[in-house]
Amino acid sequence: MTNDDTIIQFSETMSTDSVFGELVKIQSWPTVGLVFAVVIIIGYCLRFWKFFPNEAIPTVVIFAGAAAMLLISDGRPDNIGWRVWNVKLAFTGLIIGFIAWMMHNLVISKIEDFLSTKFASVNRALGPKDPPPPPVDPPSVQPLDRDKTL
């Protein structure tokens, strides 16, 4: 693997021009990878915004995947109608958003938990986790009044 094959590589001695040169490599990412990265970033931005409810983040991330896919995908082929193409892109974006949310839920959150137990600065940056909801007692059912003579 040569140095040109890496996605982004930074070092302390890099100049501003070389940093921007490395960031330009993001333009060569496939659309699916770019949408995936964008929705993960949107999810983290919403998480750190204290006024936004955490319960709504998965929904926003999933629909942001559809919107991002529509905005940054390649042009429509000539043999496909524009409506079919846009619906196909929207559904693909919804799936990418869902996969990004599941990746965060199943993998990235486990890495966060591990890092927050090892490093106090990560714990401060991520903030406290939402407490689980309190347990709900099952509703009490009134006994049926039945005739005892049966």
N, C-alpha and C positions, 0 to 999 in steps of 0.2 A: 504494500500500500504506500503510495507516494504521498507527499505533502499536498499535492493538488487534489487528491481524492477525499480529503477530510471535509466535513461539512463546515465547521467553524473551529479555528484554532487561535487562541489568544495567548500572549505572553506579556510580561511586565515591560519589555523593551519595545513594544510595538508603537508605531506612530499613529496619529489619528487617521492618516490616509490609509495605512495598512489595515486598521480596524474597519474602516468603511469598505475597504476591498473585501475583507472577510465577510462582512454583513451582506454584500451584494450577492454572495453565493446562495443566499436564501431564495433568490429569484429562480434558481434552477431546481428548487424542490418541486416534486409533483403536487398537483392541486390537492389531492387527498391528504398528504402530509402537512401541507400548509393550513388547510382547514382544520385539521386535527389540532395543530399547535395553536391556532387562533382561538378555538373554542376553549381549550385548556386555559389559555391566558385570560380570556373573558371570564371564565369561572373563578379564577383566582382574584381578578380585579373585583368581582362582585363579592367574593368572600371577605376581602379586606375592607370593603365599604360597609361600615357598621350599620347603616340605615336600611340595607337591603336584606330581606329575610333569607336565611340559608335554605329554607324549604323550597324556595322558588328557583334556586340556582340550576338544578338539573333541567327544569323546563326551559329556562332561558338558554342554557348551553345547547340543548337539542335544537331549538328553533334558530339559534345563531349559526349552527352548522348548516342548516338549510339556506339561510340568507347568505352566508359566506360562500357557499358553493355556487349559488346563483351569481354572485358578484365577481368571483375570481376565476371561474372555469373558462376553459378554452371556448372558442367560437363554435357555433352550431354547424354541423355538417349540412351540406346542401340537400341530402336525401331524407332529412328528418324535419318535420314541421316544428315551428318555434314553440308551440304549446306543448307538444310531446317532449321536446328537448328540455324545456323549463321544468316540467313536472318530473322528468327523470332526474334532473339535477337537484330539485328540491327534495325528492325522496332519498337520493344518495346523501345529501347533506344532513337530513334527519338521521339517517343510519350512522353517519360519521359522528354526529353530535352525541348520539346514544352510546356509541362505542367509546367515545372520549369520556363520557360520564361514568360508564362502567369501568374503564381503565382507572380512572381516579378513585372510584369507590372500592375497587378490589385490589389495586396495586399501589398507586401513588399514595393513597392515604395510609397504607401500611408502612411505606417508607417514611412518610411524615411522622408517624407515631414512633418509629424507631429512632429517627434523628432527634425528635423532641425529647426523648428520654436520655439521649447521649449528650446533647448540646443545649445549654440553657438559652443561647441566643436564638436558636431555631424555634424553641418553645415560645419565646417572647414574640418573635416575628409572626408565627402562625396564630398566636392568640389562643385563648381557651376554647376547647371543644364545647359544642352545645351539649348541655346535660340531656340524658335520655328523658323521654316524657314519663311522668309519674304513672305507676301501674293503675289500671282502671279496674275497680271491683265489678264483677258481673252484676247485672241488674237483679234485684230480688224479685222473685216470682211469688205471687200470692198463692197459697194452696187453693185447690179447687174445692168448692163445697159440693160434696157428693153425698148421695144418700147411702147410708151405711147398711141398708137392709138388703142390698143385692147379694 
